């Protein structure tokens, strides 16, 4: 048994279990629904949603950082790149150096 309560498996998969009402189990059998497929899909969807929420938060932080850069700094960066990438960084301007 793993630390999280799931059973160990040699195939790289673990077993998770859930208690459901007997009536639901009868209906699953009646309609030929395989609980493992439904559970796997629901868990995959839940993980994707969580990852999306995290990505959205990170994107918002990045957006806030980008919005702090002035148009003048962007233009200066483009000019520096065109002139061969002289390394007078934009950070030194921002820091007042």
Jmol script that loads the backbone (N, CA, C; Angstrom):
load data "model"
ATOM      1  N   UNK A   1       0.842  -1.182   0.000  1.00  0.00           N
ATOM      2  CA  UNK A   1       0.000   0.000   0.000  1.00  0.00           C
ATOM      3  C   UNK A   1       0.888   1.246   0.000  1.00  0.00           C
ATOM      4  N   UNK A   2       0.541   2.236  -0.826  1.00  0.00           N
ATOM      5  CA  UNK A   2       1.280   3.496  -0.898  1.00  0.00           C
ATOM      6  C   UNK A   2       0.902   4.408   0.262  1.00  0.00           C
ATOM      7  N   UNK A   3       1.715   5.464   0.468  1.00  0.00           N
ATOM      8  CA  UNK A   3       1.458   6.424   1.548  1.00  0.00           C
ATOM      9  C   UNK A   3       0.088   7.078   1.418  1.00  0.00           C
ATOM     10  N   UNK A   4      -0.374   7.281   0.157  1.00  0.00           N
ATOM     11  CA  UNK A   4      -1.652   7.968  -0.046  1.00  0.00           C
ATOM     12  C   UNK A   4      -2.860   7.041   0.090  1.00  0.00           C
ATOM     13  N   UNK A   5      -2.617   5.772   0.458  1.00  0.00           N
ATOM     14  CA  UNK A   5      -3.723   4.836   0.642  1.00  0.00           C
ATOM     15  C   UNK A   5      -4.050   4.030  -0.595  1.00  0.00           C
ATOM     16  N   UNK A   6      -3.412   4.333  -1.722  1.00  0.00           N
ATOM     17  CA  UNK A   6      -3.656   3.577  -2.941  1.00  0.00           C
ATOM     18  C   UNK A   6      -2.798   2.313  -2.938  1.00  0.00           C
ATOM     19  N   UNK A   7      -3.199   1.337  -3.746  1.00  0.00           N
ATOM     20  CA  UNK A   7      -2.463   0.080  -3.810  1.00  0.00           C
ATOM     21  C   UNK A   7      -1.339   0.181  -4.821  1.00  0.00           C
ATOM     22  N   UNK A   8      -0.228  -0.530  -4.538  1.00  0.00           N
ATOM     23  CA  UNK A   8       0.900  -0.545  -5.465  1.00  0.00           C
ATOM     24  C   UNK A   8       0.558  -1.423  -6.663  1.00  0.00           C
ATOM     25  N   UNK A   9       1.152  -1.076  -7.800  1.00  0.00           N
ATOM     26  CA  UNK A   9       0.948  -1.844  -9.017  1.00  0.00           C
ATOM     27  C   UNK A   9       2.246  -1.873  -9.795  1.00  0.00           C
ATOM     28  N   UNK A  10       2.536  -2.998 -10.451  1.00  0.00           N
ATOM     29  CA  UNK A  10       3.760  -3.128 -11.234  1.00  0.00           C
ATOM     30  C   UNK A  10       3.680  -2.387 -12.564  1.00  0.00           C
ATOM     31  N   UNK A  11       2.493  -2.051 -13.041  1.00  0.00           N
ATOM     32  CA  UNK A  11       2.327  -1.462 -14.367  1.00  0.00           C
ATOM     33  C   UNK A  11       2.482   0.056 -14.386  1.00  0.00           C
ATOM     34  N   UNK A  12       2.871   0.659 -13.272  1.00  0.00           N
ATOM     35  CA  UNK A  12       2.980   2.113 -13.228  1.00  0.00           C
ATOM     36  C   UNK A  12       1.647   2.772 -12.932  1.00  0.00           C
ATOM     37  N   UNK A  13       0.647   1.969 -12.709  1.00  0.00           N
ATOM     38  CA  UNK A  13      -0.677   2.490 -12.370  1.00  0.00           C
ATOM     39  C   UNK A  13      -0.949   2.208 -10.902  1.00  0.00           C
ATOM     40  N   UNK A  14      -1.800   2.996 -10.307  1.00  0.00           N
ATOM     41  CA  UNK A  14      -2.229   2.746  -8.932  1.00  0.00           C
ATOM     42  C   UNK A  14      -3.741   2.593  -8.921  1.00  0.00           C
ATOM     43  N   UNK A  15      -4.235   1.958  -7.897  1.00  0.00           N
ATOM     44  CA  UNK A  15      -5.666   1.764  -7.753  1.00  0.00           C
ATOM     45  C   UNK A  15      -6.200   2.767  -6.745  1.00  0.00           C
ATOM     46  N   UNK A  16      -7.257   3.454  -7.127  1.00  0.00           N
ATOM     47  CA  UNK A  16      -7.968   4.321  -6.194  1.00  0.00           C
ATOM     48  C   UNK A  16      -9.376   3.762  -6.064  1.00  0.00           C
ATOM     49  N   UNK A  17      -9.995   3.998  -4.954  1.00  0.00           N
ATOM     50  CA  UNK A  17     -11.343   3.460  -4.772  1.00  0.00           C
ATOM     51  C   UNK A  17     -12.259   4.545  -4.232  1.00  0.00           C
ATOM     52  N   UNK A  18     -13.540   4.318  -4.444  1.00  0.00           N
ATOM     53  CA  UNK A  18     -14.549   5.249  -3.946  1.00  0.00           C
ATOM     54  C   UNK A  18     -15.773   4.447  -3.536  1.00  0.00           C
ATOM     55  N   UNK A  19     -16.394   4.860  -2.484  1.00  0.00           N
ATOM     56  CA  UNK A  19     -17.634   4.213  -2.051  1.00  0.00           C
ATOM     57  C   UNK A  19     -18.795   4.944  -2.723  1.00  0.00           C
ATOM     58  N   UNK A  20     -19.693   4.145  -3.314  1.00  0.00           N
ATOM     59  CA  UNK A  20     -20.865   4.703  -3.981  1.00  0.00           C
ATOM     60  C   UNK A  20     -22.102   3.953  -3.494  1.00  0.00           C
ATOM     61  N   UNK A  21     -23.267   4.571  -3.600  1.00  0.00           N
ATOM     62  CA  UNK A  21     -24.496   3.882  -3.195  1.00  0.00           C
ATOM     63  C   UNK A  21     -24.745   2.636  -4.054  1.00  0.00           C
ATOM     64  N   UNK A  22     -25.369   1.614  -3.452  1.00  0.00           N
ATOM     65  CA  UNK A  22     -25.661   0.370  -4.174  1.00  0.00           C
ATOM     66  C   UNK A  22     -26.546   0.631  -5.389  1.00  0.00           C
ATOM     67  N   UNK A  23     -27.475   1.577  -5.253  1.00  0.00           N
ATOM     68  CA  UNK A  23     -28.368   1.866  -6.382  1.00  0.00           C
ATOM     69  C   UNK A  23     -27.583   2.389  -7.578  1.00  0.00           C
ATOM     70  N   UNK A  24     -26.575   3.208  -7.309  1.00  0.00           N
ATOM     71  CA  UNK A  24     -25.745   3.731  -8.397  1.00  0.00           C
ATOM     72  C   UNK A  24     -24.959   2.601  -9.046  1.00  0.00           C
ATOM     73  N   UNK A  25     -24.422   1.709  -8.241  1.00  0.00           N
ATOM     74  CA  UNK A  25     -23.663   0.566  -8.773  1.00  0.00           C
ATOM     75  C   UNK A  25     -24.556  -0.290  -9.670  1.00  0.00           C
ATOM     76  N   UNK A  26     -25.804  -0.538  -9.248  1.00  0.00           N
ATOM     77  CA  UNK A  26     -26.735  -1.328 -10.074  1.00  0.00           C
ATOM     78  C   UNK A  26     -26.988  -0.641 -11.415  1.00  0.00           C
ATOM     79  N   UNK A  27     -27.166   0.686 -11.374  1.00  0.00           N
ATOM     80  CA  UNK A  27     -27.423   1.419 -12.617  1.00  0.00           C
ATOM     81  C   UNK A  27     -26.207   1.388 -13.539  1.00  0.00           C
ATOM     82  N   UNK A  28     -25.008   1.492 -12.969  1.00  0.00           N
ATOM     83  CA  UNK A  28     -23.794   1.401 -13.788  1.00  0.00           C
ATOM     84  C   UNK A  28     -23.752   0.070 -14.522  1.00  0.00           C
ATOM     85  N   UNK A  29     -24.042  -1.018 -13.804  1.00  0.00           N
ATOM     86  CA  UNK A  29     -24.045  -2.349 -14.430  1.00  0.00           C
ATOM     87  C   UNK A  29     -25.147  -2.446 -15.480  1.00  0.00           C
ATOM     88  N   UNK A  30     -26.325  -1.935 -15.137  1.00  0.00           N
ATOM     89  CA  UNK A  30     -27.475  -2.000 -16.035  1.00  0.00           C
ATOM     90  C   UNK A  30     -27.182  -1.310 -17.369  1.00  0.00           C
ATOM     91  N   UNK A  31     -26.500  -0.170 -17.314  1.00  0.00           N
ATOM     92  CA  UNK A  31     -26.223   0.596 -18.523  1.00  0.00           C
ATOM     93  C   UNK A  31     -24.867   0.265 -19.142  1.00  0.00           C
ATOM     94  N   UNK A  32     -24.157  -0.668 -18.551  1.00  0.00           N
ATOM     95  CA  UNK A  32     -22.862  -1.076 -19.104  1.00  0.00           C
ATOM     96  C   UNK A  32     -21.781  -0.013 -18.974  1.00  0.00           C
ATOM     97  N   UNK A  33     -21.891   0.802 -17.954  1.00  0.00           N
ATOM     98  CA  UNK A  33     -20.905   1.866 -17.733  1.00  0.00           C
ATOM     99  C   UNK A  33     -19.769   1.313 -16.890  1.00  0.00           C
ATOM    100  N   UNK A  34     -18.541   1.508 -17.370  1.00  0.00           N
ATOM    101  CA  UNK A  34     -17.368   1.045 -16.633  1.00  0.00           C
ATOM    102  C   UNK A  34     -16.881   2.172 -15.722  1.00  0.00           C
ATOM    103  N   UNK A  35     -17.011   1.979 -14.410  1.00  0.00           N
ATOM    104  CA  UNK A  35     -16.626   3.037 -13.465  1.00  0.00           C
ATOM    105  C   UNK A  35     -15.177   3.479 -13.628  1.00  0.00           C
ATOM    106  N   UNK A  36     -14.276   2.550 -13.914  1.00  0.00           N
ATOM    107  CA  UNK A  36     -12.862   2.915 -14.016  1.00  0.00           C
ATOM    108  C   UNK A  36     -12.634   3.959 -15.105  1.00  0.00           C
ATOM    109  N   UNK A  37     -13.326   3.820 -16.232  1.00  0.00           N
ATOM    110  CA  UNK A  37     -13.165   4.783 -17.325  1.00  0.00           C
ATOM    111  C   UNK A  37     -13.712   6.153 -16.934  1.00  0.00           C
ATOM    112  N   UNK A  38     -14.862   6.152 -16.271  1.00  0.00           N
ATOM    113  CA  UNK A  38     -15.489   7.409 -15.864  1.00  0.00           C
ATOM    114  C   UNK A  38     -14.626   8.109 -14.814  1.00  0.00           C
ATOM    115  N   UNK A  39     -14.138   7.337 -13.842  1.00  0.00           N
ATOM    116  CA  UNK A  39     -13.305   7.906 -12.782  1.00  0.00           C
ATOM    117  C   UNK A  39     -12.009   8.451 -13.360  1.00  0.00           C
ATOM    118  N   UNK A  40     -11.358   7.668 -14.231  1.00  0.00           N
ATOM    119  CA  UNK A  40     -10.095   8.107 -14.838  1.00  0.00           C
ATOM    120  C   UNK A  40     -10.292   9.423 -15.586  1.00  0.00           C
ATOM    121  N   UNK A  41     -11.352   9.499 -16.392  1.00  0.00           N
ATOM    122  CA  UNK A  41     -11.628  10.709 -17.172  1.00  0.00           C
ATOM    123  C   UNK A  41     -11.912  11.894 -16.247  1.00  0.00           C
ATOM    124  N   UNK A  42     -12.693  11.672 -15.194  1.00  0.00           N
ATOM    125  CA  UNK A  42     -13.020  12.759 -14.262  1.00  0.00           C
ATOM    126  C   UNK A  42     -11.766  13.266 -13.559  1.00  0.00           C
ATOM    127  N   UNK A  43     -10.882  12.353 -13.153  1.00  0.00           N
ATOM    128  CA  UNK A  43      -9.647  12.765 -12.484  1.00  0.00           C
ATOM    129  C   UNK A  43      -8.722  13.506 -13.441  1.00  0.00           C
ATOM    130  N   UNK A  44      -8.623  13.028 -14.682  1.00  0.00           N
ATOM    131  CA  UNK A  44      -7.797  13.722 -15.680  1.00  0.00           C
ATOM    132  C   UNK A  44      -8.328  15.133 -15.917  1.00  0.00           C
ATOM    133  N   UNK A  45      -9.646  15.265 -16.025  1.00  0.00           N
ATOM    134  CA  UNK A  45     -10.252  16.585 -16.236  1.00  0.00           C
ATOM    135  C   UNK A  45      -9.998  17.508 -15.044  1.00  0.00           C
ATOM    136  N   UNK A  46     -10.091  16.967 -13.829  1.00  0.00           N
ATOM    137  CA  UNK A  46      -9.857  17.775 -12.628  1.00  0.00           C
ATOM    138  C   UNK A  46      -8.419  18.277 -12.589  1.00  0.00           C
ATOM    139  N   UNK A  47      -7.470  17.419 -12.971  1.00  0.00           N
ATOM    140  CA  UNK A  47      -6.061  17.824 -12.994  1.00  0.00           C
ATOM    141  C   UNK A  47      -5.839  18.895 -14.057  1.00  0.00           C
ATOM    142  N   UNK A  48      -6.428  18.717 -15.243  1.00  0.00           N
ATOM    143  CA  UNK A  48      -6.288  19.716 -16.309  1.00  0.00           C
ATOM    144  C   UNK A  48      -6.838  21.068 -15.861  1.00  0.00           C
ATOM    145  N   UNK A  49      -7.987  21.056 -15.181  1.00  0.00           N
ATOM    146  CA  UNK A  49      -8.572  22.307 -14.693  1.00  0.00           C
ATOM    147  C   UNK A  49      -7.660  22.983 -13.671  1.00  0.00           C
ATOM    148  N   UNK A  50      -7.079  22.194 -12.776  1.00  0.00           N
ATOM    149  CA  UNK A  50      -6.169  22.751 -11.768  1.00  0.00           C
ATOM    150  C   UNK A  50      -4.936  23.344 -12.438  1.00  0.00           C
ATOM    151  N   UNK A  51      -4.382  22.628 -13.427  1.00  0.00           N
ATOM    152  CA  UNK A  51      -3.209  23.134 -14.147  1.00  0.00           C
ATOM    153  C   UNK A  51      -3.545  24.415 -14.902  1.00  0.00           C
ATOM    154  N   UNK A  52      -4.739  24.469 -15.471  1.00  0.00           N
ATOM    155  CA  UNK A  52      -5.170  25.668 -16.192  1.00  0.00           C
ATOM    156  C   UNK A  52      -5.301  26.859 -15.246  1.00  0.00           C
ATOM    157  N   UNK A  53      -5.859  26.636 -14.057  1.00  0.00           N
ATOM    158  CA  UNK A  53      -5.977  27.727 -13.075  1.00  0.00           C
ATOM    159  C   UNK A  53      -4.600  28.255 -12.685  1.00  0.00           C
ATOM    160  N   UNK A  54      -3.647  27.352 -12.481  1.00  0.00           N
ATOM    161  CA  UNK A  54      -2.286  27.764 -12.126  1.00  0.00           C
ATOM    162  C   UNK A  54      -1.665  28.552 -13.276  1.00  0.00           C
ATOM    163  N   UNK A  55      -1.833  28.060 -14.509  1.00  0.00           N
ATOM    164  CA  UNK A  55      -1.277  28.752 -15.675  1.00  0.00           C
ATOM    165  C   UNK A  55      -1.895  30.142 -15.827  1.00  0.00           C
ATOM    166  N   UNK A  56      -3.191  30.255 -15.573  1.00  0.00           N
ATOM    167  CA  UNK A  56      -3.854  31.561 -15.673  1.00  0.00           C
ATOM    168  C   UNK A  56      -3.303  32.539 -14.641  1.00  0.00           C
ATOM    169  N   UNK A  57      -3.045  32.060 -13.428  1.00  0.00           N
ATOM    170  CA  UNK A  57      -2.464  32.925 -12.390  1.00  0.00           C
ATOM    171  C   UNK A  57      -1.068  33.378 -12.793  1.00  0.00           C
ATOM    172  N   UNK A  58      -0.263  32.452 -13.324  1.00  0.00           N
ATOM    173  CA  UNK A  58       1.090  32.804 -13.763  1.00  0.00           C
ATOM    174  C   UNK A  58       1.043  33.793 -14.920  1.00  0.00           C
ATOM    175  N   UNK A  59       0.102  33.597 -15.827  1.00  0.00           N
ATOM    176  CA  UNK A  59      -0.054  34.507 -16.957  1.00  0.00           C
ATOM    177  C   UNK A  59      -0.435  35.901 -16.479  1.00  0.00           C
ATOM    178  N   UNK A  60      -1.293  35.976 -15.481  1.00  0.00           N
ATOM    179  CA  UNK A  60      -1.697  37.276 -14.935  1.00  0.00           C
ATOM    180  C   UNK A  60      -0.501  37.991 -14.312  1.00  0.00           C
ATOM    181  N   UNK A  61       0.350  37.246 -13.587  1.00  0.00           N
ATOM    182  CA  UNK A  61       1.558  37.846 -13.006  1.00  0.00           C
ATOM    183  C   UNK A  61       2.479  38.357 -14.105  1.00  0.00           C
ATOM    184  N   UNK A  62       2.635  37.570 -15.157  1.00  0.00           N
ATOM    185  CA  UNK A  62       3.485  37.961 -16.280  1.00  0.00           C
ATOM    186  C   UNK A  62       2.923  39.203 -16.959  1.00  0.00           C
ATOM    187  N   UNK A  63       1.611  39.235 -17.119  1.00  0.00           N
ATOM    188  CA  UNK A  63       0.954  40.391 -17.737  1.00  0.00           C
ATOM    189  C   UNK A  63       1.222  41.655 -16.927  1.00  0.00           C
ATOM    190  N   UNK A  64       1.130  41.537 -15.597  1.00  0.00           N
ATOM    191  CA  UNK A  64       1.391  42.693 -14.734  1.00  0.00           C
ATOM    192  C   UNK A  64       2.829  43.180 -14.895  1.00  0.00           C
ATOM    193  N   UNK A  65       3.773  42.250 -15.013  1.00  0.00           N
ATOM    194  CA  UNK A  65       5.183  42.622 -15.193  1.00  0.00           C
ATOM    195  C   UNK A  65       5.394  43.313 -16.531  1.00  0.00           C
ATOM    196  N   UNK A  66       4.781  42.779 -17.566  1.00  0.00           N
ATOM    197  CA  UNK A  66       4.940  43.343 -18.908  1.00  0.00           C
ATOM    198  C   UNK A  66       4.346  44.747 -18.977  1.00  0.00           C
ATOM    199  N   UNK A  67       3.234  44.955 -18.286  1.00  0.00           N
ATOM    200  CA  UNK A  67       2.577  46.261 -18.326  1.00  0.00           C
ATOM    201  C   UNK A  67       3.431  47.349 -17.679  1.00  0.00           C
ATOM    202  N   UNK A  68       4.405  46.966 -16.859  1.00  0.00           N
ATOM    203  CA  UNK A  68       5.279  47.943 -16.203  1.00  0.00           C
ATOM    204  C   UNK A  68       6.367  48.460 -17.143  1.00  0.00           C
ATOM    205  N   UNK A  69       6.563  47.791 -18.271  1.00  0.00           N
ATOM    206  CA  UNK A  69       7.600  48.201 -19.224  1.00  0.00           C
ATOM    207  C   UNK A  69       7.026  49.298 -20.117  1.00  0.00           C
ATOM    208  N   UNK A  70       7.715  50.424 -20.192  1.00  0.00           N
ATOM    209  CA  UNK A  70       7.221  51.546 -20.995  1.00  0.00           C
ATOM    210  C   UNK A  70       7.500  51.308 -22.478  1.00  0.00           C
ATOM    211  N   UNK A  71       6.748  52.020 -23.307  1.00  0.00           N
ATOM    212  CA  UNK A  71       6.940  51.954 -24.756  1.00  0.00           C
ATOM    213  C   UNK A  71       8.358  52.389 -25.104  1.00  0.00           C
ATOM    214  N   UNK A  72       8.851  53.395 -24.412  1.00  0.00           N
ATOM    215  CA  UNK A  72      10.207  53.891 -24.675  1.00  0.00           C
ATOM    216  C   UNK A  72      11.244  52.794 -24.427  1.00  0.00           C
ATOM    217  N   UNK A  73      11.061  52.022 -23.358  1.00  0.00           N
ATOM    218  CA  UNK A  73      11.998  50.938 -23.063  1.00  0.00           C
ATOM    219  C   UNK A  73      11.949  49.851 -24.132  1.00  0.00           C
ATOM    220  N   UNK A  74      10.767  49.561 -24.622  1.00  0.00           N
ATOM    221  CA  UNK A  74      10.623  48.568 -25.688  1.00  0.00           C
ATOM    222  C   UNK A  74      11.331  49.053 -26.942  1.00  0.00           C
ATOM    223  N   UNK A  75      11.090  50.317 -27.306  1.00  0.00           N
ATOM    224  CA  UNK A  75      11.728  50.879 -28.501  1.00  0.00           C
ATOM    225  C   UNK A  75      13.243  50.888 -28.359  1.00  0.00           C
ATOM    226  N   UNK A  76      13.736  51.245 -27.182  1.00  0.00           N
ATOM    227  CA  UNK A  76      15.182  51.246 -26.967  1.00  0.00           C
ATOM    228  C   UNK A  76      15.737  49.827 -27.104  1.00  0.00           C
ATOM    229  N   UNK A  77      15.024  48.860 -26.589  1.00  0.00           N
ATOM    230  CA  UNK A  77      15.459  47.470 -26.713  1.00  0.00           C
ATOM    231  C   UNK A  77      15.544  47.032 -28.160  1.00  0.00           C
ATOM    232  N   UNK A  78      14.571  47.445 -28.966  1.00  0.00           N
ATOM    233  CA  UNK A  78      14.584  47.119 -30.396  1.00  0.00           C
ATOM    234  C   UNK A  78      15.778  47.779 -31.068  1.00  0.00           C
ATOM    235  N   UNK A  79      16.024  49.042 -30.746  1.00  0.00           N
ATOM    236  CA  UNK A  79      17.177  49.745 -31.332  1.00  0.00           C
ATOM    237  C   UNK A  79      18.488  49.056 -30.966  1.00  0.00           C
ATOM    238  N   UNK A  80      18.626  48.681 -29.716  1.00  0.00           N
ATOM    239  CA  UNK A  80      19.851  48.006 -29.268  1.00  0.00           C
ATOM    240  C   UNK A  80      20.040  46.699 -30.039  1.00  0.00           C
ATOM    241  N   UNK A  81      18.967  45.942 -30.196  1.00  0.00           N
ATOM    242  CA  UNK A  81      19.055  44.684 -30.946  1.00  0.00           C
ATOM    243  C   UNK A  81      19.488  44.931 -32.383  1.00  0.00           C
ATOM    244  N   UNK A  82      18.899  45.922 -33.010  1.00  0.00           N
ATOM    245  CA  UNK A  82      19.230  46.230 -34.404  1.00  0.00           C
ATOM    246  C   UNK A  82      20.672  46.687 -34.559  1.00  0.00           C
ATOM    247  N   UNK A  83      21.211  47.334 -33.535  1.00  0.00           N
ATOM    248  CA  UNK A  83      22.585  47.841 -33.593  1.00  0.00           C
ATOM    249  C   UNK A  83      23.606  46.776 -33.221  1.00  0.00           C
ATOM    250  N   UNK A  84      23.177  45.560 -33.079  1.00  0.00           N
ATOM    251  CA  UNK A  84      24.127  44.492 -32.788  1.00  0.00           C
ATOM    252  C   UNK A  84      24.115  44.032 -31.356  1.00  0.00           C
ATOM    253  N   UNK A  85      23.105  44.381 -30.618  1.00  0.00           N
ATOM    254  CA  UNK A  85      22.941  43.864 -29.270  1.00  0.00           C
ATOM    255  C   UNK A  85      23.909  44.394 -28.249  1.00  0.00           C
ATOM    256  N   UNK A  86      24.265  45.660 -28.351  1.00  0.00           N
ATOM    257  CA  UNK A  86      25.110  46.259 -27.315  1.00  0.00           C
ATOM    258  C   UNK A  86      24.445  46.043 -25.968  1.00  0.00           C
ATOM    259  N   UNK A  87      25.215  45.715 -24.985  1.00  0.00           N
ATOM    260  CA  UNK A  87      24.645  45.201 -23.745  1.00  0.00           C
ATOM    261  C   UNK A  87      24.294  46.242 -22.700  1.00  0.00           C
ATOM    262  N   UNK A  88      24.070  47.459 -23.075  1.00  0.00           N
ATOM    263  CA  UNK A  88      23.575  48.438 -22.098  1.00  0.00           C
ATOM    264  C   UNK A  88      22.126  48.058 -21.818  1.00  0.00           C
ATOM    265  N   UNK A  89      21.927  47.331 -20.758  1.00  0.00           N
ATOM    266  CA  UNK A  89      20.631  46.703 -20.505  1.00  0.00           C
ATOM    267  C   UNK A  89      19.561  47.717 -20.133  1.00  0.00           C
ATOM    268  N   UNK A  90      18.330  47.297 -20.383  1.00  0.00           N
ATOM    269  CA  UNK A  90      17.191  48.120 -20.004  1.00  0.00           C
ATOM    270  C   UNK A  90      17.057  48.169 -18.492  1.00  0.00           C
ATOM    271  N   UNK A  91      17.513  47.113 -17.819  1.00  0.00           N
ATOM    272  CA  UNK A  91      17.435  47.090 -16.356  1.00  0.00           C
ATOM    273  C   UNK A  91      18.258  48.212 -15.749  1.00  0.00           C
ATOM    274  N   UNK A  92      19.392  48.533 -16.360  1.00  0.00           N
ATOM    275  CA  UNK A  92      20.219  49.601 -15.798  1.00  0.00           C
ATOM    276  C   UNK A  92      19.505  50.942 -15.917  1.00  0.00           C
ATOM    277  N   UNK A  93      18.722  51.140 -16.971  1.00  0.00           N
ATOM    278  CA  UNK A  93      17.930  52.376 -17.104  1.00  0.00           C
ATOM    279  C   UNK A  93      16.853  52.426 -16.039  1.00  0.00           C
ATOM    280  N   UNK A  94      16.212  51.286 -15.839  1.00  0.00           N
ATOM    281  CA  UNK A  94      15.131  51.231 -14.873  1.00  0.00           C
ATOM    282  C   UNK A  94      15.645  51.478 -13.463  1.00  0.00           C
ATOM    283  N   UNK A  95      16.866  50.999 -13.193  1.00  0.00           N
ATOM    284  CA  UNK A  95      17.464  51.170 -11.875  1.00  0.00           C
ATOM    285  C   UNK A  95      18.064  52.559 -11.697  1.00  0.00           C
ATOM    286  N   UNK A  96      18.054  53.368 -12.746  1.00  0.00           N
ATOM    287  CA  UNK A  96      18.575  54.724 -12.674  1.00  0.00           C
ATOM    288  C   UNK A  96      20.066  54.812 -12.878  1.00  0.00           C
ATOM    289  N   UNK A  97      20.683  53.785 -13.441  1.00  0.00           N
ATOM    290  CA  UNK A  97      22.139  53.784 -13.666  1.00  0.00           C
ATOM    291  C   UNK A  97      22.477  54.257 -15.050  1.00  0.00           C
TER     292      UNK A  97
END
end "model"
wireframe off; spacefill off
backbone 0.3
color backbone group
